[in-house]
Amino acid sequence: MLTFPLVHRRPRRRHTGRRATAGLLTAVLLSGGLALAPGAAAAPSAADPAAATTPVRVNQAGYLPDGPKRATVVTAATQPLTWQLRTASGALAASGRTVVRGTDAASGEATHGADFSAYRRTGQGYVLVVDGWSSAPFDIRADLYDGLRTDAMAFFYHQRSGTPIEASLVGPAYARPAGHVGVAPNQGDTKVPCQAGVCDYTQDVRGGWYDAGDHGKYVVNGGISVWLLVDSFARAKRAGTASALGDSTLRIPERGNDVPDVLDEARWELDFLMRMQVPDGKPYAGMAFHKIHDAAWTGIPTRPDQDPQPRELHRPSTAATLNLAATAAQCARVFRPYDSAYAKRCLSVARTAWTAAKANPAVYAPESDSTGGGPYNDTQVTDDFYWAATELYAATGERAYRDAVTTSPWHTSADALTPTGFNWADTAALGRLTLATVPNGLPASDIRRVRASVTAAADGHLATMAGQGYAVPIPATGYVWGSNSQVTNNAIVVATAYALTGRQRYRAGVLESMDYLLGRNTMDLSYVTGYGDTYARNQHHRFWANQYDASLPNPPAGSLAGGPNSGLQDPVAQEYLTGCSPAACYIDDIGSYSTNEVTINWNAPLAWLAAFAAERCPPRD
């Protein structure tokens, strides 16, 4: 989640949705009936997919037959209204009455709720009709999330650095030559010098994933992202559903090698993270360089292989070193059944990084280091020490790491799991989730307390959802840069509570969180490219830049936009969104990097949740 100077802007194009009701909408407020709430996003732009076209807001992709099926209706009516669920042919499938919810704090809209969860038949093209207004069409089917499970994970292959992206795997529109391998005009990532004064040697830091819409690679953002991918597989393995993430389930070059594809994808990033470790015999040996990126910002569009900028390593940091320790230790634990030699290497790297971080506990990335890449500055690293210690303890069972866990203030802190969610700068929750789910040698009373903290946090998220018109697991104050990742990360906490208890209310909370991302929101828009009737398609990216260059593609299916950000931290947002309600501070414009970027740490939790939602599991209550 970075800030980028815009080199140029071109006129934005209007997108017309397929919705049959779109042409019927007007700005007329019908007294006592439905209305489109006024929103600052109603500006002429490529964000017109984000301009609400019906007051009946649903998950535009659809619903699971055995899951919750709820919609939000924007209306000033003070009495319940009749809703009708109709099939694609127009036949009445179910009906009922809305529940008056009042004003939703985040959107400022007066809302009703419609609940058709009791309907469990399957089909395509359903619409929900309320007072003459129709929702976007949606499906009800058991395999609803199968495609998203694959597409959200495929995002990472698209973002690979140092390898060609093959047309046979992604199609010709998304194929591209390898980026940053030293072929002109690239200067390559195999012999990257440090910034002046940082080191006097070069380092091979090829590979890994491009972080976001730029060409930078950042250890702290790569850390949480790769952790989530590996954890997604580990969770599925515990649930007995790992085959869906196994070998040959993704379109990647490594398919067919007897290693689960999600681990193959994670390894591409893990190898890069380990290459970022300072070599033996050098100052700060064992620590990790904080980041590697261009010396200056490139413009949009710039395909990775066409980037002419010099590349630079930036000073090591304690936070990056602990991210390396945590993810390499997780690698040692999860990869062991599939590649014991690689797992052993990961553990060696993790131990070395831990020792180096202990010796250098307060080396921070400077906030001012923001030319050519984001600073990712973080001066609170006790949470990173806790996370790294939990992963090393889970991997080894050794007393020294257990003591580091139990003596950390984060081990008993209520702040490890917060209402606004974990992120790259707040990682204590990752350690808490590992201790709650991975067998370990802590006393039974300690494990019960850790697990209870997870379910208590999940209950808090459910309570937050219950008090809102759109059932979002973040408070009205939580619409910050990357708010959609806060939604997904909190939903992971709720999903973990389901794994620990089997209580259906937690699964329902996860699925309703997906409803928000896929269209049940004040924008009446799916934030996931390719999913829903109207979806984000102009996310900030230097190659997926169709809005600026028609010869280039839009983001591939399964790409998650950052989402509403009330901070309005880019010129496009400031131009079009001033005065917006927090949940409406979004515009589908390539220039709005503060609301509409894509990043690995936003797609990683989406992939985690899509895999969870796609599972066919019997109720456990």
C-alpha positions, 0 to 999 in steps of 0.5 A: 500500500504505497503512494505514487506520483502520477506521471500523467492522467488520461480521460477516464471512460464510463463503464456501463453495467449489464444490470437490467434495472440500471436504465430505470434509476433516477435521482428522485427520492420516493417518499417512504420508498427506496432511494439511492443515497447521495454519495460523493462517488457520483462523479464522472469517471471510470468509477461509474461501475462504483456508482450505485445503480440499485438500492437493493444490495446483494452479493453479486456473485451469489450465495451458498445453498447452506449459507446466510443469504442477506441483502441490504436495502437503502430506503427511507421507509419507516415500516417493513417492505415486502421482498421477493426472490425471483428466478431468472425466468421471473417466477416467485421463489420466496418472499418475506418482509424487510427489517428496518435497520436505521441509519448505517454509520459508515455509509450514512444510508438509511437501511433495511435488511432482507433475509432469505437464508431459508431458501436453499435451492440452487440456480442462476440469475436470481434477483431480489425485488423490493418495492419494484426495485431489482438487485443485481442478478446472482447465483445460489450454488455450492461451487460458488467460490471454487473459481475465486479460490483459484483466481485469488491465488493466481494473482501471485503468479501474475505478480512474480518477478524474475520469470516470464509470465507464460501465455499458456498459463495466463492467456496472451493478454497477461503474458509478459517477459521476465522483469528485472533480470538484467535484460535492457532496459532493466538493470536486474535484481541479481547484483543489486547495490545498496543505497549510498552508505548502506553497504559496499557490495551487491546482493542477488535478490531476484525473484519474489512477488512485486508488492503492489502496483509498482515494481518494489519488493518489501520484506515486511509486506512479503512476510505477512502475505506469504505467511497467509498463503502458507497458513491457508494450506496449513489450515486446510490440511488440519480441516482435511480439505487440503487436496483443493490446494494440492499439486496441479490445482493452480496454473503455475510452472511447478504443477505436477512436482508432487508439492502442493501448488500453494506451497510452490507459489509461496516458495517463490516469495520465500526464496526471495525473502531468504536472499534478502538476508545480510551475508555472513561476515558483513555488518548486520549479518543475519538481518534482512534488508528492508526492501529493494526497489527503483531509485525513482518512481516509474510512470504508469504504464511501465511493464516490469521488463521495461523498467529502466530505473536503477535498483537499490537495496535499503538498509536492514531493519529489525522488523524485516529480520523478524518477518524473515524469522517468522516466515522461514520458521513457518516454512520449516514446519509446513514444508517438512513433509514435502521437502525436508531439505528445504524445510531444514534450510528455512529453519537455519535461516530463521534461527540466524535471523532471530539471533540477529534481531535479538542483537539489533532490536531497534534498527528501524526503517526511516519514514522518510525513505519514500522515493521510488517505493513506500517506506513501510516504517514501523518502530513498534517491533515487540509484536514482530518478536512475539510472532517470530518466537511463536513460529520458531516455537511451533517449528522446534518446540525449544524452550528458548523460543517458548520462553520468548513467547510466554514472557512477551507482553503480547502473549496476554495482551488484549490488543493482539486482536483488535477491532480494526484487524492485523496488518503488516505493521501489527503482527501479534495476531499472527502469533496468537492464531498460530498458538491457537491452532498449531499443536504446541507444548504450552500448558493446557490452561494457556492454550485455553486462554489463547483460544478464548481470546480468538473466539472473543475477538471473533464475537466482537467482529460479529457484534460489529457486523450486527450493528451495521446496515452492511454487516462489515467486520470493521467499525465505521472508523476503520475505512483506512488505506486498504480497508478491504484487507482489514475486512478480510483479516478480521474475517480470518479471525472469525474463520479461525473461531469456527475451526476452534468451535464448529459454531455456525455463526462464525462461518456465517460471519465469514460468508457475510464478510465475503458478501460485502466484498462482492457487492453488498456495500454502499457502492453496489460494486464488487471489489473483486475483478471478474466477480459480480455484475459490476466490479472494480476493473481499473485498479492502480497497476503499472501493467494492468493499465487498460484505462491508460493504454487500451493495448494493456489488460485490466487486472485479472479476475480475482484481484482485490481493490484496496477499498474505501479510504476516508483519508483521501490520500491521492489527487483523484480521491481528493478531486472526486470524493471530498465529503464522502461518507467513510464507506463511500470513499472509493473510486474505480480509477487507476490514479486513485492509489489510496482507494484502488490499488492491488497488493499481495497483502490484500489478495493473500487474505482474500485467497485464504477466505476463498479457500475456506468459503469453497469448502463443502463441510457439514455443519458442526454446531 
